[in-house]
Amino acid sequence: MTKQFSQSAFRLLVTGAVLLSLAFISSSSAAQKRIDLSDLNAWRKPSGEWMAAKAVALDPGNAEKFVITPGKGILVNGPKGKTGDLISEQEFGDIEAHVEFCVPKHSNSGVYLMGRYEIKVYDSYGVEKDKYPGIECGGIYPRWINEKNVEGHSPRVNVSKPPGEWQTFDITFRAPRFDNTGHKTSNAMVIKIVHNGKVIHENVELTGPTRGPMSEEEKATGPIRLQGDHGPVAYRNLRVRKLN
């Protein structure tokens, strides 16, 4: 009885140790794939007037501007709120991305996946219907074909917070696919976007780059790009996990 119990206990201990090791390997592997883009060192130079800061708040005298608190932890597009775009050093294909952002009243920015497909950052608080599909916060910005906007995708629901409050995007994205000759075999796709905890897009196929891409030529990988020339914006906790 004692011998059988000892053997069973030993087997349980070994099994437990193996499972713990596998869990550690799995979590370590996942951690290695998470890339933090919250520091200016993760972005290409020159980076214009983008700067690190501790905090931003609405200017009491002008709600269309920020008061910037010096320090570290967030990225802000300069004291004027208008500068060039940030482009990540690393390039990505299929990803999961977490983005936190803050805009003042009437401001405008965007997160370009692969530098080509824009997810709109915009002051849409309280707006029932905006100028065109895709300009809303969380919208997939339209393409520009034959001198007009096409294929813009509005979010299912407007969950924008008031200007000056931090908001979140959680994005799952699939890059376009190409064969050995470079011919595109399938389009890019937004698998899912969650804005402030609400699903606003699922399985949206992108037939080509949205308006204002860094290149009209599609590729298997590309950088993250943060628009900086349309108004004040701040970003923090930018994390990307490669899925391929």
Backbone hydrogen bonds, N-H to C=O, Kabsch-Sander energy under -0.5 kcal/mol:
donor,donor_aa,acceptor,acceptor_aa,energy
5,F,1,M,-2.4
6,S,2,T,-2.3
7,Q,3,K,-2.3
8,S,4,Q,-2.4
9,A,5,F,-2.7
10,F,6,S,-2.4
11,R,7,Q,-2.4
12,L,8,S,-2.3
13,L,9,A,-2.4
14,V,10,F,-2.5
15,T,11,R,-2.8
16,G,12,L,-2.6
17,A,13,L,-2.3
18,V,14,V,-2.5
19,L,15,T,-2.5
20,L,16,G,-2.4
21,S,17,A,-2.2
22,L,18,V,-2.6
23,A,19,L,-2.5
24,F,20,L,-2.3
25,I,21,S,-2.6
26,S,22,L,-2.8
27,S,23,A,-2.8
28,S,24,F,-2.6
29,S,25,I,-2.5
30,A,26,S,-2.3
31,A,27,S,-2.5
32,Q,28,S,-2.1
33,K,29,S,-0.9
33,K,30,A,-0.7
34,R,30,A,-0.7
34,R,31,A,-0.9
35,I,33,K,-0.5
35,I,240,V,-3.7
36,D,34,R,-0.5
37,L,35,I,-0.5
37,L,238,L,-3.4
42,A,39,D,-2.0
43,W,40,L,-1.8
44,R,87,I,-3.5
50,W,47,S,-1.9
51,M,76,V,-2.6
53,A,74,I,-1.9
54,K,69,T,-3.0
55,A,69,T,-1.3
57,A,67,V,-1.5
59,D,62,N,-0.6
59,D,65,K,-2.4
62,N,59,D,-1.2
65,K,62,N,-2.0
67,V,57,A,-3.2
68,I,66,F,-0.6
69,T,55,A,-3.0
74,I,53,A,-2.1
75,L,235,Y,-3.1
76,V,51,M,-2.6
77,N,233,V,-1.7
78,G,76,V,-1.4
81,G,78,G,-0.9
82,K,77,N,-0.6
83,T,228,G,-2.6
86,L,226,L,-2.2
88,S,224,I,-2.8
89,E,42,A,-2.7
92,F,222,G,-3.3
95,I,173,F,-1.8
96,E,241,R,-1.9
97,A,171,I,-2.8
98,H,239,R,-2.9
99,V,169,F,-2.6
100,E,236,R,-1.5
101,F,167,Q,-2.0
102,C,234,A,-2.0
105,K,63,A,-2.5
107,S,104,P,-1.6
109,S,121,V,-3.7
111,V,119,I,-2.6
112,Y,110,G,-0.6
112,Y,225,R,-3.3
113,L,111,V,-0.7
113,L,117,Y,-3.0
115,G,112,Y,-1.2
115,G,223,P,-0.7
116,R,113,L,-2.2
117,Y,113,L,-2.1
118,E,116,R,-0.6
119,I,111,V,-2.7
120,K,118,E,-0.6
120,K,139,G,-3.1
121,V,109,S,-2.1
122,Y,120,K,-0.5
123,D,107,S,-1.8
124,S,122,Y,-1.4
127,V,124,S,-2.1
128,E,126,G,-0.5
135,I,132,Y,-1.7
138,G,120,K,-3.3
139,G,136,E,-2.8
140,I,153,H,-2.5
141,Y,118,E,-2.1
141,Y,139,G,-0.8
143,R,150,V,-3.4
145,I,143,R,-0.6
145,I,148,K,-2.3
148,K,145,I,-0.8
150,V,143,R,-2.3
153,H,140,I,-2.4
154,S,152,G,-0.5
156,R,200,I,-1.7
159,V,157,V,-0.9
164,G,103,V,-2.5
165,E,162,P,-1.8
167,Q,101,F,-2.7
169,F,99,V,-2.8
170,D,194,V,-1.9
171,I,97,A,-2.9
172,T,192,K,-2.9
173,F,95,I,-2.7
174,R,189,M,-3.1
177,R,186,S,-2.1
179,D,183,H,-2.5
182,G,179,D,-1.9
185,T,177,R,-2.5
186,S,177,R,-1.2
188,A,206,L,-0.8
189,M,174,R,-2.6
190,V,204,V,-2.8
191,I,172,T,-1.6
191,I,189,M,-0.9
192,K,172,T,-1.7
193,I,201,H,-1.8
194,V,170,D,-2.4
195,H,193,I,-0.5
195,H,198,K,-2.9
196,N,168,T,-2.0
196,N,194,V,-0.6
198,K,195,H,-1.9
200,I,193,I,-2.9
201,H,193,I,-1.3
203,N,191,I,-1.7
204,V,190,V,-2.5
205,E,203,N,-0.7
206,L,188,A,-2.9
207,T,205,E,-0.6
210,T,116,R,-1.9
211,R,142,P,-3.2
214,M,115,G,-2.6
218,E,216,E,-0.5
222,G,92,F,-1.9
224,I,90,Q,-0.5
225,R,112,Y,-1.8
226,L,86,L,-2.5
227,Q,110,G,-2.5
227,Q,225,R,-0.5
234,A,102,C,-2.1
235,Y,75,L,-2.7
236,R,100,E,-2.2
237,N,73,G,-0.5
239,R,98,H,-2.3
239,R,237,N,-0.8
240,V,35,I,-2.5
241,R,96,E,-3.0
242,K,33,K,-1.3
243,L,94,D,-2.7
244,N,94,D,-0.7
